[in-house]
Amino acid sequence: MAKRKKTRRRKKKMTIPLAPVLGLTAGLIGPAKDMIDGNVEFAVNKLKYSYLGIRPDGTLDPMGLVNGMLPIVAGALVHKYVGGKLGVNRMLGNAGVPVIRL
């Protein structure tokens, strides 16, 4: 008889990918301050400019994506290659860090 390979039983745990979340918050800090100050229209225009590259007059400007989309993409790449390929996330899991992953 052939031996069966032992399977591990793990509970599914929710983890927060730290690098993409930090990239997302980098683009939300300025508009959040404007929302707190009560300048909602300016905050919405700033969000559109940061994440879509659309100016308030409706024209497209790719340089606006530097503040919003670039940090998200950089965070996703760090999560993928540093956390995944280099094994940092696996090391964090084995060390017993409960929620945070790179």
C-alpha positions in Angstrom: 0.0 0.0 0.0 1.1 3.5 -0.8 1.3 6.0 2.0 -1.0 8.9 1.7 0.4 12.3 2.0 -0.6 14.1 5.2 -2.8 17.2 4.6 -2.7 20.2 6.7 -5.9 21.6 8.0 -5.8 25.3 8.3 -8.4 27.8 9.2 -9.1 30.5 6.6 -7.9 33.7 8.2 -8.5 37.2 6.9 -5.2 39.0 6.3 -4.6 42.6 5.4 -2.1 43.2 2.6 -0.1 46.1 4.0 1.6 47.5 0.9 -1.5 48.0 -1.3 -3.5 49.5 1.7 -0.7 52.0 2.3 -0.7 52.9 -1.4 -4.4 53.4 -1.2 -4.2 55.6 1.8 -1.5 57.8 0.2 -4.0 59.0 -2.3 -6.8 59.4 0.2 -5.1 61.6 2.8 -5.5 65.0 0.9 -9.2 64.5 -0.1 -10.0 63.2 3.4 -8.7 66.5 4.9 -10.8 68.4 2.4 -13.9 66.4 3.4 -13.3 67.1 7.1 -13.0 70.8 6.3 -16.3 70.7 4.5 -15.0 71.3 1.0 -16.7 68.2 -0.6 -16.7 69.3 -4.2 -13.0 70.0 -4.1 -12.3 66.7 -2.5 -14.3 64.8 -5.1 -12.5 66.7 -7.9 -9.1 65.8 -6.2 -10.2 62.1 -6.0 -11.1 62.1 -9.7 -7.8 63.7 -10.6 -5.8 61.3 -8.5 -7.4 58.0 -9.5 -8.8 58.7 -12.9 -6.6 61.5 -14.2 -9.6 63.7 -15.0 -9.3 67.4 -14.2 -12.2 69.4 -12.9 -12.8 70.9 -16.4 -13.1 67.4 -17.8 -9.8 67.1 -19.6 -7.6 64.0 -19.2 -4.2 64.5 -17.6 -2.2 61.4 -16.9 0.1 63.2 -14.5 -2.7 63.3 -12.0 -2.4 59.5 -11.6 1.0 60.0 -9.8 -0.7 60.9 -6.5 -3.3 58.1 -6.5 -2.8 55.2 -8.9 1.0 55.1 -8.8 1.2 54.3 -5.0 -1.5 51.6 -5.4 0.3 49.9 -8.3 3.7 50.2 -6.5 2.1 48.6 -3.4 0.6 45.8 -5.4 3.9 45.1 -7.0 5.6 45.1 -3.6 2.9 42.7 -2.3 3.3 40.4 -5.3 7.1 40.2 -5.7 8.6 41.0 -2.3 5.8 39.4 -0.2 5.2 36.5 -2.5 8.2 35.7 -4.6 10.8 36.4 -1.8 8.6 34.6 0.8 8.2 37.5 3.3 4.5 36.7 3.7 5.2 33.1 4.4 7.8 34.1 7.0 5.3 36.4 8.6 2.7 33.6 8.7 5.2 31.1 10.2 6.3 33.6 12.8 2.7 33.9 14.0 1.9 37.4 13.0 -1.9 37.3 13.1 -3.4 39.7 10.5 -0.7 41.7 8.6 1.0 40.5 5.4 3.2 42.5 3.2 
